[in-house]
Amino acid sequence: MFDEVAAALHGFLDARALGRWDKACSYLSKRMVDSFRKIAKEAQKVRDPSCGGILEALTNPAAKRELIAEAASADVGSVRAEGERAFVIYDSSAASGLAIPAIQEGGAWKVDGVAPVQIG
């Protein structure tokens, strides 16, 4: 389970850092994708209402360097799981003790958030 959850996080971080927005969305939970669709529906002016389009619009272009550094240095230390829910605990070059939720959907682990919380 550790490897699958870590792979989902790394896949998301790598795709986001490269601006591969649709690929990044493939690592996100249905709940996250649905929330992006809701944002697109409620927004007045949305150029691209897809999950990838919304993720791109919500990502600050000035943060590209930090996103690349985070993706390159993310080191998953542990996964705390209970049933189909988990928290991925990882360190990056910018911070240590970061946590982001994950959820198992259809036999695959998906990232269930887009911004980690610092816990340590």
Secondary structure, 3 states (H helix, E strand, C coil): CHHHHHHHHHHHHHHHHCCCHHHHHHCECHHHHHHHHHHHHHCCCCCCCCHHHHHHHHCCHHHHHHHHHHHHHCEEEEEEEECCEEEEEEECCCCCCEEEEEEEECCEEEECCCCCEECC
